Amino acid sequence: MYPPSRKDFISLTLSDLHGPSYNNGKHRRQSCWRKWKQLSRLQRSLVLFLLALLLIFGLLTYPSVTEQWRGWSDREHLLELNDRDVTDLPRGVKPLADVVAGKAPPPAAGPYVRQAVERDVGGGAVVEPRGPNAPIMPKPPIKKNFPNKRGPPSLQKDRNISDTIRAEKQVQEVVRKEVLEKEDKEKKIVSWRGAIIEADQTTEPPPSVNVEDAAAPPGPANPADTVPPQVPNGTVDRLEAVCDAFRHAWKGYKDYAWGHDELKPISRSFGEWFGLGLTLIDSLDTMWILGLKEEFAEARDWVEKDLSFDKNVDVNLFETTIRVLGGLLSTFHLTGDRLFLERAKDLGSRLMPAFKTPSKIPFSDVNIGKGTAHPPRWTSDSTLAEVTSIQLEFRDLSRLTQDPQYQEVVNEVMKLVHKLPGKQDGLVPMFINTNTGQFTHKGVFTLGARADSYYEYLLKQWIQGGKTEDDLLEDYLLAVDGVRKHLVRQTGPSKLTFVGELSHSRFNPKMDHLVCFLPGTLALGAHNGLPGDHMDLAVQLMETCHQMYKQMETGLSPEIVHFNLQASDGNDVVVKPADRHNLLRPETVESLFYMYRFTKDTKYRDWGWEILQSFNNYTKVPGGGYTSINNVRDPLNPGPRDKMESFFLGETLKYFYLLFSDDPELLSLDKYIFNTEAHVLPIWPSAPK
């Protein structure tokens, strides 16, 4: 082998003075590191020490941090006021007089106990328990004193943190003196009303405090049927607690989501679904029933000036009908204000294109601006509950407008479903095809999501129409028998009666919280002359729905439960990790309302009161609003989801108020029917033409 020949090379680099220069960034980074390593250990330590000092100095001078520290120093300074007498209330705080007597006692202390915070409501000073009422939420950023441009004009004021903090101790002294005076005088108890006022929020009095100074909206057609009467002192506490909860929820909506669909109370923002102000419209009749007239007038002004359906947006036919159309119709019936009827007529006509299908089974989605409709993007099916739970509202709209087209299209749907094959002893599948008009996904039966309100509306249409439509009654009675035969079971440990699901003849002991509408519906049927054993089943199912709350660590029901069929000493209720969330749903409170109205058994009120306390303990957000939570089994960390559904104000709080009211004529169940969103529609005195 010969060694390789050696070759010498000369390297020559040519540079273009006018061309782009080449920058070897990697070499430069290596050079910087080499220079750093060449420094002595002392020099490197000095450099790092100086950088740390600069970082600490930057944090200390950061405006929001120093502002927060100043707030805490102000609180420490307030401790020096303990021995001082307060003779005058702070600016903006006035004595509250002529307010409904009584105050709800704070709920039992929970895991989120905080120090009580005194609040100034403009109409009076109040100490509000902040512990069990408010879960520990992420602290919002400190706001600068910029005017709040979102919401009604009354909220567009600068905020002053230190003024509110300095007022707190003075207000506490005033309240303490009030309590001492009450011990010596036999006078009526003053109920302090208003929402929580945070340090960075306005001290503007809530609208409902100065009701006498507000211009009342037009009165109802029959005030005796709709305006809440004076109630005995024994029930004032609970009724007032519901009003306080509504005001707190409404305050969050006004501050951070005014005119939008839903409030996100944790992030203090809003969520948009259809862009129709769902929460505001869903809440209109609730405000009227609760007597919050000034809040109602403020919302009415938005409906008159800002609500428009002339927009290029797809809306869900079912959700828009029960929430918006139902809310407008209900508010018209309660107030007699034709503004709401005119808006309802406009919306109803824009929803009609959904019924232009080959089968006359409506599409799920409608563009209310373009006048077009279509099924979901992924299927040509509609859910059965959606196409059979719009009838109450469309029938009522026809009766009010004397235009039969609305009633005709929804009645046609019920006639088609009545004749369809594929049912099992009155139980119906969850889906129906808009092209063929036939059931799909046959063999699966549930009273939960996608089918629940079909059964509810069978009974309520029959009642609404004067009990003359025999097909509706026949389908309802057959369905109840089918539920008893195929879906009703009892748990092994405690013999709790529940309603499960059937999938191709296989029973699944799964029950949605949505099914808790059933006790109230069964009780309503029994009240209207249907078999007495319907009421027996209602009582048993009501106990089960109560246990779905009671057996949870937070006192709140999960979205879905599974029941234990084994005879053992274990728990009746099993909750899977994915099902542990609570969305502030109303179905259990709704049924408690019906059960109390028909039986007068006070245990149903007590159960409702426990649920309201749990909502305050684990879902109430200090800055305003309530939030759904992720885990009802973890009281230390329920996991706020940052969403307040519109039905919390439209349904849940409304049913709480009606449950605690002593007046059976307040929305008498012999005169009114509630749609599936708790909106009030009158029962027709005679058969429809």
Disulfide bonds with the S-S distance in Angstrom:
Cys516-Cys545 2.14
